[in-house]
Amino acid sequence: MAGHSKFSNIKHKKAKADAQRGKIFTKLGRELAVAVKEGGGSDPETNSRLRDAIAKAKANNMPNDTINRSIKRASGEDSSLSYDQITYEGYGPGGVAVIVNALTDNKNRTASNVRHAFSKYGGNMGTTGCVSFMFDKKGEIMIEREAVAMDEDEIMMLAIEAGAEDFISEEEGFTVITDPVDFGDVFKELEDAGIKMASAEVAMIPQTITELTSEEDIENMEGMLELLEDDDDIQDIYHNFETEE
């Protein structure tokens, strides 16, 4: 996973997702199921957690029929499978701060796998809270310039009027930042306007960046992230890793 820019990371993830579509959808389906069970039912109008999970699934090109099936399955009486939500924190090579979110039916297995990924590539898994204070929980919507017909000012005004906190313009595209509570509303306004989003989720956004310059550290960091991404129990990975442009 390259660390050059968030947009580069998205393109990398999407290329990988195209090759592993079924696996990605399985993870998203698990997230939808947990949102239904623990967020307050199958109606996204009253279940904000489900609304956010649906937005994330749509941004990952999960078909509406597949989303609806996942929700219906989770709402059924025969849906007995439950998952534990666990967050792991630690440091990767070169002191990169890393947060790993998991949904698992076997906590021992997942903890062992995450610990192995950290240690194999020169990182250290820490205690809860050891790096999360360096991140802000925010809604984050990313839009590639080439994927949208509207001009920058129109998109910015639409996002701000919908409740966005910030609008960041970069060469490759735009990033819309929201309070987690307003994420679903802003996503819906952009979606209703026909804007295709490269990614959309309530994420942990780093306050500062750790830039790696050593080739060994970069290779180890990318290897660690790759191993974590391939784990079926891992839903999200947040970090403050970047390399030189």
N, C-alpha and C positions, 0 to 999 in steps of 0.2 A: 504494500500500500504506500504509494508515494506521498511525500509530505510537502510538495511544492505549494499547493493551494487547495482550498476547499473544493473549488470547481474541478481541479485535477483529480482530487480524491473521489468526487462523485462520479466522474467519467470512468475511473478505474473500477469503482464498485459496481456501476451499471453494466460494464463489460463483463465483469465476473458474474453478476446476477443473471445476465442473459444465458450464460453457460450453466448456471445452477438455479434456474427459475423455480423448479419444484421445491428445492431446499429453502429458498428465500420465502416462498409463499407459505411453507410449513411454519416458519418462524413467525411470520405475520399473522397467520391463522391462530397460532398459540397466543399471541398478544391480544388479538380480538376476543378470544375465548375468555382470557383472564379479565379483560375489561368488562365483558358482559357479567361475569360472575361476581366481580368485586367492585365494579363501578356503579351498580344499581340497575341492572336490567338491559334489555335489548333495544331500547329506544335512544338513539343518539341525541335527541332533543333534550332528554332529561338525564342522560348519562354522559357527562363531559369527557370522562376517560375513554369511553367507546368512540365518541366523536373524534377525539385526537388520534385514536388508533386507526380509525377509518381514513382519516386524512393522510396518515403515514402510509397506509396500504395503497391508497390511490396514487400517491406520489411515486410509489415503487411499481406502478403499472399493474397492480393486482386487479383483475376484472371484477366488475360489480357483482356478477353472479357468484364468483368465488367468495367475495367478501360476505355476501348475504348468506351463503351456505355455511360459512364459518360461524356467523352470528346465530343462525337457526340451530346449528348443531350444539352450540354452547348453551342455548336456551332450553334444549330438550331435557326431558326427565332422565334420559339414559346417559347424560353427559356427566360421568362420575370422576373423570380424570382431573386431578388438581395439581397445580404447580406452585412451588415456593418461589417467591421473588427475592433474589439475593443480589446485593451490590458488593463488588470487591474493589479495593483501591490499592494502589501501589506505584512504584517507580520503575520505568523502563530504563534502557541504556541511556547514559548521559544525563540522568535525572529527569527524564520526561515523566510528567504526571499522567497517570492512566486510571480511568474509571471503567469498570466492566459490569454491565447489568445482565443478569441471567434469570431465566424462568426454567425451573428444573423439577423433575420428579425424583431426583436422587441427589441430595445436597452433598454427600460425601464424594460422589463421582465428579460433580462439577467443581467443587473446591480443589480436588486433586488435579484436575485438568488445568484449571486456571493457574494454580501454583506452579505446575510444571512449565506452562508457557512463559511465565515470568522468569523462572530460574534458568530455563534452557538458553535464554537469550540475554542473560546478564542483568535481569531486572530483579526487583524485590517486591513481593506482595506485602502490603502493610495492613494496619488496622483501620477500622471504619473511621472516616473523618481525616485520614492522614493527608489526603490531597483534595478532597471535595471542596474545601474552603477556598481553593484557587479557581473554582468554576462558578458560573451563575446559571441557574435553571431558567431557560427562556424558550419561547417558541421561535423556531428558526425555519424560514421558508426561503429556498434558493431558486432563482429563475435564470436560466441561460439566455443571453441576449438573442442568440440565433433561433431560439424556440418561441419567440413572442413577437407579434406584429405591432403591439402598442409601443408608443415612445416612452422614454424614461420618466418624464414628468407625469404622464397619465398613470403609469403604474405606481409611482410614488404617492400621488394624491389619492388614488384608490386605496392603497394600503394604509396610509395615515388616517384617512377618514373612517376606515374600518376598525381602527383602534391600534395600529402598529406603533411601537415605541421608537423605532429607528428604521431607516432605509439606507443601505450602503450600496453605492454604485462602484463596480469594479470593471476592468476591461472585459472580462468574460461574462459578466452578468450582474445580478442584483441579489442582495440578501435583505430579507425583511425580518426584523426582530420584534417579538411581541412579549407581553406578559403571558405566562402560561395559561392564565384564565381566559385571555382574549384570543389565543391561538386558533381555536376552532372557528370563531366568527371571521377572523381575517382570512383564513384559508378558504372559507365558503365564498366570501366576497370575490376573491381572486379567481376561484374556480368558476363562479357564475359569470365572470367577465370573460371566460374562455382562455384564461392564462394557464399554460402548461408549466407545472412546477418540477424542477429537477429533483428536489427533495423537500420534505416537510415533516417536521417532528418537534416535539418538546424535547430539547436537548440540554446537555450540560456544556456551556460555552466557556472556554478558558479565558481567564482575565489577562494572562500573559502567555507568551510563546517561548518554548525552549527550542532553540535552533541547533541542530546537530550538524557538525562539519566533518567529523571523522567518518570515513567510509565504513569502518567496522561497526561503529555505533548505528549508522543508518541502516546497514544490512541487518543487524540484530533487531533493531526496532521494527523494521518491515517484516522480518521473519516472525517476531512475536505477535504482531497484529494479524498476520496471515493465519497463524495457528489458532488464535482466538476466534477469528471470523469463521473458521471452518468448523468450530465446535457447535453442535446442534443446540446446546443449551444456552449459548450466548446470544442475547438479543441486540445489545448495543455496546459499542466501545467508544469512549470519549478520551481525548488526549490533547496535549498542547505541543505536539511534535511538528516541527517544520524543518525544511532544509533550505540551503541557500538557493535563491532564484538563479 
